[in-house]
Amino acid sequence: MEDSLKQHSHEKAELLGTVIAVQANFYQVRLDSQATLLCTRPTRLKKIGQKVLVGDRVRVKSTEFERGAIAEVLPRKTELLRPPIANAEQIFLVFALEEPTLDPVQLSRFLVKAESTNLNLCLGLNKIDLITYKKREWWGEKINNWGYNPIFFSVIHHQGLEQLIEHLRGKITIIAGPSGVGKSSLISTLIPEVNLRIGEVSGKLLKGRHTTRHVELYQLPDGGFIADSPGFNQPDLDISPESLATYFPEAKLKLSENICRFSDCLHRDEPECLVRGNWERYEYYLKFLDEAIANEQKLAKMPDEESNLKYKVKEAGKRYVEPKLETKKYRRISRRSKHQKLHTMYENQSLNNIEDEDGLREDFS
């Protein structure tokens, strides 16, 4: 009877939640009950190399003093390395129309990078109060031709935020974009209780200071989370040259209608290429292609990293992983090696004795 009560109490203590922040070796978990619990990661998870990312759905065991321990990381729907976040459903790219002036090449770079994550993509253009309506229409038509339907808004004047909020509701969304476009101000507007340090925009460069240092989830009042990723102005295009064209909606549409003559076509100077031609961002594609090729060549020269995990198979045929020991650090020295070492030491000692005796003979001769 007592054992069954203990088991019932143990099951009751297990809770479900979402990791909203990682701080050193501690994890803030927003429980489904809306409470926040500070948790640790057990050594067992660390030994098998199980990382805990912001956005992870976890099973938590509550302990005393409002602390907890992560008992299990539930399977992830999605996972990104940069920024390190799990279960994100979409990326919301934020750019400013002015201050700083919208650069089509930089915007295209962010769009291609976001497309490569295979997450849903939404584009927001801030500071509509700084341009004319005619200019706004011009940008809308231009970006529509690229294959996107941007949301125009102004954080300062609270224009267009209703449509934006509808896109964010009930999802984990990564907010990304260059510095100084109003990402932190947008988050502060959507979630007033979040006190983000907002950087001043440099008057000389018209670029914001990098104020966001880590990934953290902020819960929206109407449901869902948003993650503010560290600001960066030039995301790396670590994309294979062969797949680059599929991250341009215009080129992807051409490829959906037919296929190029060559399966490994880079759409540069190959004959009978469907993609090569007169479309607005083709010159951007060629620029990014050169970067992707250079990056691939650079990676090819780098040595492969050795995995710190090894796979084993149990009797039932079930595979599992366990951490590798550091090479040679814990390996037992064989008897043969010990004997060889002793033999070498003995020979060296004998040679030293002979040299000493020869030296004594020379001294006294």
N, C-alpha and C positions, 0 to 999 in steps of 0.2 A: 504493500500500500504506500509506504513511504517512498519507495523507488519510483512508483508511478507518478506521485506528486512532484518529485524532483524532475522527472522527465517532462511533465506538463509545464512546470515553471521554466525549464530550459527552452522549450519550444516557444513559449510565450515571449521570451526575452529576445528572440530573433526578429529583426525588423528589416524592412526593405527601404532603400533610399537611393539618392543620386549624389555622387561626389561633385561638390561645387567648387572646391579649392584644394590645392595641395600646398602645404607649408612645411618644408623640411621633411621630417618623417611622420607628419601628422596630416590627417585628411578631414576636411569638413564635409559632413554628409547631411543633405537635406532629406529628412525622412518623409515618407508619404503622408505622415501625420502633420507635416509642415514644421516640425521641430528640427533644430539643427544640433548635430551631435559631433563632437570631436573624437576621431577614431585613430587607431594605430593599425599597422599592417603586421599580421603575425609572421613569425620567422618561417613558418611552413610555406607561405606564399612567396616569400623572398627567396627561399632555397630553390624553388622550381622556376624562378625567373618570372613570376607573375607580377607585372607592373599594374599599378592602379592609376588610371588616368582621370582627369576631370571629365565628367560626363558619364562615367561608368555607373551602371546599375549594380548595386552591391547588397549583399545580405549581411546584416550587422548584428553582433551580439552585444547587448548593452551591459555595462559594468557599473561599478559604483562611481560616485562623484560626477555624474553626467558625462561619463566617458564611454567609449565603445571600442570594439575591435572588429575589423572587417573579416568576416568568416568566409565569404565567397564572392568572387567577381562573376556576375552573370554574363552570358555570351553577348558580344557586341554586335550591333547592326552595322556600324561603320567605325573606322579608326583612321585618324590622321596623325602624322608625325610632326608636322609643322603647320599650325600649332598642335601640340600634343593633346588631343581631345578625342573622346569616344562618343559614339551614338549621335553625332551631329547629323541633322537632316538637310540643312541648307546653308548656303553662304550668302550673306547680304553684303554686297560691295557698296561702299559709300565713297562718293567722289564729290568734290565741290565744282560748281560751274565757274566760279571766280574766287580769287583770294584763297588758294592759288588757282590760276586759270587752268581749265580742263585740257589736258594733253592727250590727244587720241592714241599716241603710241604707248604712253604709260597706262592708259585705261585698257588698251588691248592686251598689254602684258598681264595685268591683273585678271582680266577676263579669261585668258588662256590658262593661267595658273589655276583659277577657280574651276574651270571646266575640267581640268585634269584630275580633280578630286572625285569626279562622278557624283557629287552632291548637287541638289537642286540649286539653281543660281538665280538671285534676284539683284537687280542693280538699282541703286538709289542715287539721285543727283541732288545735292544740297545747295542751299543759298540761291534759290530762285529769285529772291528779292533783289539780287545784285545784277540781274540781266533783264532785258526787255522780253515781252511776250513773243515777239517775232524771233528773237534769238533762241528762246526756249523751243519754239516749234521747229526751228532749224536743227537743233540738237536732237529733238525727238525723232524727226524723219531720218536723220543720219544714222542714229543708233538702231532704229527699226530695220534699216537696210542691212545692218550687221546681224540681225536675228534676235534682238532684245527689245523688251518693252519696259523702259525705265520708269521708276516712280520719281516724280519731281516733288521736292518738299523744301521747307525752310524750318529749321529748328527754332530760330529766333522768333519768327512770326507764327509758329505753330501751323503752318500751311502743309497740307498733304499728309499729315501724320495719321489720319484715320485709315487710309489705304495701306500705309506702311504697317500699322499695328495689326491689321487683318492678316498680312502675310506672315507675321511673326507668331501669331497666337497658336499655342499648343505644341510648338516645335522647339528643338534645340538648334539655335541659329548662331553661326559664327559671323561676327561683324568684322569686316576687314577693309583695308584701303590705306592710302598714304597718310602721312601725318598732316595735321592741320586742316582736315576736311570736315571736322565736326563729329567724329565718332563718339568721343567721350561726352560731348555736350548732348548728343542724341540719347545716349544711355541715361544720363542724368535727367533728361526730360521724360523719358519713358518710365524711369524708376526713380522718383525724386529722393527716396531715402538713401540712394547710393551716393556716397560722397567721393567721387573720383577727382583726382587732382588733374585739373585741366591746364595744359601747357599753353603758354602764350605763343602766338604766331610771330616768327621772326620777321621784322619789317624789311630786312635786307633780302632774305631768301624766299620769303612768303611760304615758308614751310614750318609746320609745327614741331615742337620739341617732342622727343620720344618719351611720353609720360607713362605709358602702360608697360609694365615690366614682366607680367606673368599672366597666364590664362586663368580666368575665374568666371564661373557661371553666375548670372544675376537673374533672379526669378521675376518674370513679368506679372503685373497685377491680374491680367486676364488669362494667365496660364502660359507655360513654356519658359524657356531659358534663353538668354543671349550670352554669348562669350565674346569678350573684347580681346582680340589678338594683338600682340605687340606691333606697333606701327613700323612699317618699312616702306621705302620708296621704290625699290627695285627688286621684286621677288625673283629668285633664281628659277630659271626654266629647266629644271631637271627632268626633262621629258624626252622620250625617244624620238629621233627625227622621223621615223616611220609613222608615228601616231600623231604628230603635231597637227596635221591638217584636220583631223577629226575634232579638234578643239576650236575650230573656226566654224560657226554654224553655216556660213556661206559656202565653204568648201565641203562641209559634211552633206549639205543639200545636193551639191553636184555629184558627190560620190554615191548618194542614195539612188540617183537616177540611172547610173551606169558605173562601170569600173574602168580603171585605166588599163592600158595595154600590159604594163608590168606590175606584178604584185607588190614589188618593193619600190614602187614609184615615189620619189620625193617631190614630185610636182615642181621641178625646177627647169630642167631642159630636156626631159625625156620626150620621145615622140609619142603622139596620140594621147597626150595627157588631158584629162577632163578638167582638172583643177586650175592649171596654169591658164591665165587669161586676164581679162579686163574686169576685175572686181576691186573695190576700193582698198581693202586691207591686204591685197596680195603682196605689196611691198613690205608690209609689216611681217607677213608670213615668211618672206625670204630672209628678213633680218633675224627673226627668231629661229629660223632653221639653221642659220650659220652658228648661232649660239648653242643650239641643241647638239649640233655635230661636234663643236669644240668641246662641250661638256662631256659628251660620250667618249671622245678620244682621251680626255683627261682621266676619266674614271677607268678606262681600259688599262692605263699605265699604273694604276694603284693596286697594291697587293690586296687580295681578298682577306677580310677579317675572319678570324677563326671563331666559330660559335662557342659560347660558354655553356651550352647545354648539350646533352647527349640523349639519344633515344634508346629505350629498352623495351623488351617485350616480356610480359608476364606469362605464366603457364597457360592462362586462358586465351592467349593471343592478343590481349589488350595492350596497346602501346602507351607508354608514359615517358615523361622526361624528368631528368634530374641534373643538377648542375655538375659541370666538370670540375675536377680539382685542378689547381694550377699546375702547369706542366712541370714535372719532376720535383715539385715542392714536397709532396707527400708520398712519393714513390719509394718503396722499400728497396734498399741497395741489395743486389744479389750476392750470394757467397763468393761467386767467381770474381765479381768486381772487388769485393773486399780483399780476397787473396791477392789479386793483381796489384791492388794498391799497397798492401803490406810488402809484397815482393819488390815493388818499385822503391818503396821507402828503404828497404833493407839494402838494395843495390846502391842507392844513392849514399846511404850512410857508410857503406863499405868503401866506396870511391873517395868519400871525404876523409876517411881514416887513412887510406893509402896516400892521398895528397898531403895530409898532415905529417905522416911519417917521412915522406920524401922531403918535405920542407925542413924537418928536423935534421935529416941527414945532411942537407945542404948547409944548414946553419953551423953544424959542428964539424963539417969536413974542412 
